């Protein structure tokens, strides 16, 4: 793997990334964002967002681990928190489809459909041999115009969900990465991408 | 692995679907068998065997060998009907959404740490009381209930602003009280430590407004393990040597210290996890571009199909 890293293709790809990043930045530079990220001052990982009206810290559980007074520190993989957020919204709003944005000026939005919220799967590509409890999700990227059109039609079948930008990125990455569990043929359904997000199990709910 | 097996147990319709992807079409020697205990599926094809633990134990009639279609195909799929009640007892899952770290499970003794570096962001004993926030959309429901109480004349004065759930009311944040919802903790700033406020795009805003027509010559950075390249206004760091053990050759802190002083933006690849990092002057962001993510990078590396 390493020998390949030092070759020209990586450099070319990084140049593409650099150009794209500049484009994204230019597109965002006029926007006014109401949220500011909270960064760990030790490693600069994003741990949450500043709630501007109250100047309080909104820390994301997916960026944290907890050390109870007794027992082992506990943390969970990001996909579990992301599925938890989607499933919680599904329960509260009675909806299965969500337009996920990171605010009004969101350069990128996802249309997420909780197709089968609770299913047990096994895959030979999984890192662990045990079957996993997942939510099967269909998703696609939606351009900003489409998003506006969806909201204008007052569609009752699609809810809106706003995530901080770093969580939206984490969601997209989790959706994309999980496709590796599926055989090639099962990764698309019509014009949707298929994804599997791991769900919390009952044993996750307590500290041991 | 050239044989990819995927199985899905749909509890409600008592069905197990199995999909198998082969690199070459199936033939007379291709076999798919379920173990005697009904817990494992093995697929053999052209001298190779792959197996998975099934998400549900297959008993009785279904447990015999799966019939491979006579016509050669590289995508096999099977659908098994399960006996009544199969799986429900085995999985023991009720289907409800489980939310860890709610107020009831938290104590004042706990400590919150950055998941990545374990830096303490909320010290022990800082929070005396944890409180669950109401579910999202509660304010709308309260307003509906307030305005449309059954058996009472409708009140159209809309005094919701006095009730604390109107659109312009905000949370009251009290130090030493921690508020919790499904995915966040909301804490007073003074209760936390090791947190700085920034925005990943702040430094890039500076970058976008600085138009440099002539890229500056880049000095050799002090970081010996890296090759530095200047691409337009963006610095690129590539690790030179093979990583030893789990430590990445380029750590975010190293890269930040070396190039960020010279360029407004630096992209770096860290090993062995192949994360792409973007560094600005004051903030570092693990940069996962929306369209070219790390999976993409890994795939490109594997295929070496990028034009140089």
Boltz contact constraints between the chains, C-beta under 6 A:
constraints:
  - contact:
      token1: [A, 2]
      token2: [B, 242]
      max_distance: 6.0
  - contact:
      token1: [A, 4]
      token2: [B, 301]
      max_distance: 6.0
  - contact:
      token1: [A, 8]
      token2: [B, 308]
      max_distance: 6.0
  - contact:
      token1: [A, 9]
      token2: [B, 304]
      max_distance: 6.0
  - contact:
      token1: [A, 9]
      token2: [B, 306]
      max_distance: 6.0
  - contact:
      token1: [A, 12]
      token2: [B, 306]
      max_distance: 6.0
  - contact:
      token1: [A, 13]
      token2: [B, 297]
      max_distance: 6.0
  - contact:
      token1: [A, 13]
      token2: [B, 300]
      max_distance: 6.0
  - contact:
      token1: [A, 13]
      token2: [B, 306]
      max_distance: 6.0
  - contact:
      token1: [A, 14]
      token2: [B, 236]
      max_distance: 6.0
  - contact:
      token1: [A, 14]
      token2: [B, 267]
      max_distance: 6.0
  - contact:
      token1: [A, 15]
      token2: [B, 231]
      max_distance: 6.0
  - contact:
      token1: [A, 17]
      token2: [B, 267]
      max_distance: 6.0
  - contact:
      token1: [A, 17]
      token2: [B, 289]
      max_distance: 6.0
  - contact:
      token1: [A, 17]
      token2: [B, 292]
      max_distance: 6.0
  - contact:
      token1: [A, 18]
      token2: [B, 231]
      max_distance: 6.0
  - contact:
      token1: [A, 18]
      token2: [B, 234]
      max_distance: 6.0
  - contact:
      token1: [A, 18]
      token2: [B, 267]
      max_distance: 6.0
  - contact:
      token1: [A, 20]
      token2: [B, 289]
      max_distance: 6.0
  - contact:
      token1: [A, 25]
      token2: [B, 204]
      max_distance: 6.0
  - contact:
      token1: [A, 25]
      token2: [B, 208]
      max_distance: 6.0
  - contact:
      token1: [A, 26]
      token2: [B, 208]
      max_distance: 6.0
  - contact:
      token1: [A, 28]
      token2: [B, 201]
      max_distance: 6.0
  - contact:
      token1: [A, 29]
      token2: [B, 205]
      max_distance: 6.0
  - contact:
      token1: [A, 29]
      token2: [B, 208]
      max_distance: 6.0
  - contact:
      token1: [A, 36]
      token2: [B, 197]
      max_distance: 6.0
  - contact:
      token1: [A, 36]
      token2: [B, 199]
      max_distance: 6.0
  - contact:
      token1: [A, 37]
      token2: [B, 198]
      max_distance: 6.0
  - contact:
      token1: [A, 37]
      token2: [B, 199]
      max_distance: 6.0
  - contact:
      token1: [A, 37]
      token2: [B, 200]
      max_distance: 6.0
  - contact:
      token1: [A, 38]
      token2: [B, 195]
      max_distance: 6.0
  - contact:
      token1: [A, 39]
      token2: [B, 196]
      max_distance: 6.0
  - contact:
      token1: [A, 39]
      token2: [B, 198]
      max_distance: 6.0
  - contact:
      token1: [A, 40]
      token2: [B, 114]
      max_distance: 6.0
  - contact:
      token1: [A, 40]
      token2: [B, 119]
      max_distance: 6.0
  - contact:
      token1: [A, 41]
      token2: [B, 194]
      max_distance: 6.0
  - contact:
      token1: [A, 41]
      token2: [B, 196]
      max_distance: 6.0
  - contact:
      token1: [A, 42]
      token2: [B, 117]
      max_distance: 6.0
  - contact:
      token1: [A, 42]
      token2: [B, 119]
      max_distance: 6.0
  - contact:
      token1: [A, 42]
      token2: [B, 194]
      max_distance: 6.0
  - contact:
      token1: [A, 43]
      token2: [B, 116]
      max_distance: 6.0
  - contact:
      token1: [A, 43]
      token2: [B, 117]
      max_distance: 6.0
  - contact:
      token1: [A, 44]
      token2: [B, 284]
      max_distance: 6.0
  - contact:
      token1: [A, 45]
      token2: [B, 114]
      max_distance: 6.0
  - contact:
      token1: [A, 45]
      token2: [B, 116]
      max_distance: 6.0
  - contact:
      token1: [A, 47]
      token2: [B, 114]
      max_distance: 6.0
  - contact:
      token1: [A, 50]
      token2: [B, 197]
      max_distance: 6.0
  - contact:
      token1: [A, 53]
      token2: [B, 170]
      max_distance: 6.0
  - contact:
      token1: [A, 54]
      token2: [B, 170]
      max_distance: 6.0
  - contact:
      token1: [A, 54]
      token2: [B, 171]
      max_distance: 6.0
  - contact:
      token1: [A, 54]
      token2: [B, 173]
      max_distance: 6.0
  - contact:
      token1: [A, 56]
      token2: [B, 173]
      max_distance: 6.0
  - contact:
      token1: [A, 56]
      token2: [B, 186]
      max_distance: 6.0
  - contact:
      token1: [A, 56]
      token2: [B, 188]
      max_distance: 6.0
  - contact:
      token1: [A, 57]
      token2: [B, 187]
      max_distance: 6.0
  - contact:
      token1: [A, 57]
      token2: [B, 189]
      max_distance: 6.0
  - contact:
      token1: [A, 57]
      token2: [B, 192]
      max_distance: 6.0
  - contact:
      token1: [A, 58]
      token2: [B, 184]
      max_distance: 6.0
  - contact:
      token1: [A, 58]
      token2: [B, 186]
      max_distance: 6.0
  - contact:
      token1: [A, 59]
      token2: [B, 185]
      max_distance: 6.0
  - contact:
      token1: [A, 60]
      token2: [B, 184]
      max_distance: 6.0
  - contact:
      token1: [A, 61]
      token2: [B, 101]
      max_distance: 6.0
  - contact:
      token1: [A, 61]
      token2: [B, 183]
      max_distance: 6.0
  - contact:
      token1: [A, 63]
      token2: [B, 115]
      max_distance: 6.0
  - contact:
      token1: [A, 64]
      token2: [B, 112]
      max_distance: 6.0
  - contact:
      token1: [A, 64]
      token2: [B, 115]
      max_distance: 6.0
  - contact:
      token1: [A, 65]
      token2: [B, 113]
      max_distance: 6.0
  - contact:
      token1: [A, 65]
      token2: [B, 115]
      max_distance: 6.0
  - contact:
      token1: [A, 66]
      token2: [B, 110]
      max_distance: 6.0
  - contact:
      token1: [A, 67]
      token2: [B, 111]
      max_distance: 6.0
  - contact:
      token1: [A, 68]
      token2: [B, 110]
      max_distance: 6.0
  - contact:
      token1: [A, 69]
      token2: [B, 109]
      max_distance: 6.0
  - contact:
      token1: [A, 75]
      token2: [B, 115]
      max_distance: 6.0
  - contact:
      token1: [A, 81]
      token2: [B, 183]
      max_distance: 6.0
  - contact:
      token1: [A, 84]
      token2: [B, 99]
      max_distance: 6.0
  - contact:
      token1: [A, 84]
      token2: [B, 182]
      max_distance: 6.0
  - contact:
      token1: [A, 85]
      token2: [B, 183]
      max_distance: 6.0
  - contact:
      token1: [A, 87]
      token2: [B, 97]
      max_distance: 6.0
  - contact:
      token1: [A, 88]
      token2: [B, 97]
      max_distance: 6.0
  - contact:
      token1: [A, 88]
      token2: [B, 182]
      max_distance: 6.0
  - contact:
      token1: [A, 91]
      token2: [B, 97]
      max_distance: 6.0
  - contact:
      token1: [A, 92]
      token2: [B, 135]
      max_distance: 6.0
  - contact:
      token1: [A, 92]
      token2: [B, 136]
      max_distance: 6.0
  - contact:
      token1: [A, 92]
      token2: [B, 137]
      max_distance: 6.0
  - contact:
      token1: [A, 108]
      token2: [B, 290]
      max_distance: 6.0
  - contact:
      token1: [A, 118]
      token2: [B, 95]
      max_distance: 6.0
  - contact:
      token1: [A, 119]
      token2: [B, 8]
      max_distance: 6.0
  - contact:
      token1: [A, 120]
      token2: [B, 9]
      max_distance: 6.0
  - contact:
      token1: [A, 120]
      token2: [B, 55]
      max_distance: 6.0
  - contact:
      token1: [A, 121]
      token2: [B, 8]
      max_distance: 6.0
  - contact:
      token1: [A, 121]
      token2: [B, 55]
      max_distance: 6.0
  - contact:
      token1: [A, 122]
      token2: [B, 7]
      max_distance: 6.0
  - contact:
      token1: [A, 122]
      token2: [B, 52]
      max_distance: 6.0
  - contact:
      token1: [A, 122]
      token2: [B, 53]
      max_distance: 6.0
  - contact:
      token1: [A, 122]
      token2: [B, 55]
      max_distance: 6.0
  - contact:
      token1: [A, 123]
      token2: [B, 6]
      max_distance: 6.0
  - contact:
      token1: [A, 124]
      token2: [B, 4]
      max_distance: 6.0
  - contact:
      token1: [A, 124]
      token2: [B, 5]
      max_distance: 6.0
  - contact:
      token1: [A, 124]
      token2: [B, 50]
      max_distance: 6.0
  - contact:
      token1: [A, 124]
      token2: [B, 52]
      max_distance: 6.0
  - contact:
      token1: [A, 129]
      token2: [B, 53]
      max_distance: 6.0
  - contact:
      token1: [A, 131]
      token2: [B, 53]
      max_distance: 6.0
  - contact:
      token1: [A, 131]
      token2: [B, 55]
      max_distance: 6.0
  - contact:
      token1: [A, 169]
      token2: [B, 288]
      max_distance: 6.0
  - contact:
      token1: [A, 173]
      token2: [B, 288]
      max_distance: 6.0
  - contact:
      token1: [A, 173]
      token2: [B, 293]
      max_distance: 6.0
  - contact:
      token1: [A, 176]
      token2: [B, 295]
      max_distance: 6.0
  - contact:
      token1: [A, 177]
      token2: [B, 295]
      max_distance: 6.0
  - contact:
      token1: [A, 182]
      token2: [B, 6]
      max_distance: 6.0
  - contact:
      token1: [A, 183]
      token2: [B, 4]
      max_distance: 6.0
  - contact:
      token1: [A, 183]
      token2: [B, 6]
      max_distance: 6.0
  - contact:
      token1: [A, 183]
      token2: [B, 19]
      max_distance: 6.0
  - contact:
      token1: [A, 183]
      token2: [B, 21]
      max_distance: 6.0
  - contact:
      token1: [A, 184]
      token2: [B, 21]
      max_distance: 6.0
  - contact:
      token1: [A, 185]
      token2: [B, 75]
      max_distance: 6.0
  - contact:
      token1: [A, 186]
      token2: [B, 19]
      max_distance: 6.0
  - contact:
      token1: [A, 200]
      token2: [B, 98]
      max_distance: 6.0
  - contact:
      token1: [A, 204]
      token2: [B, 100]
      max_distance: 6.0
  - contact:
      token1: [A, 205]
      token2: [B, 98]
      max_distance: 6.0
  - contact:
      token1: [A, 205]
      token2: [B, 100]
      max_distance: 6.0
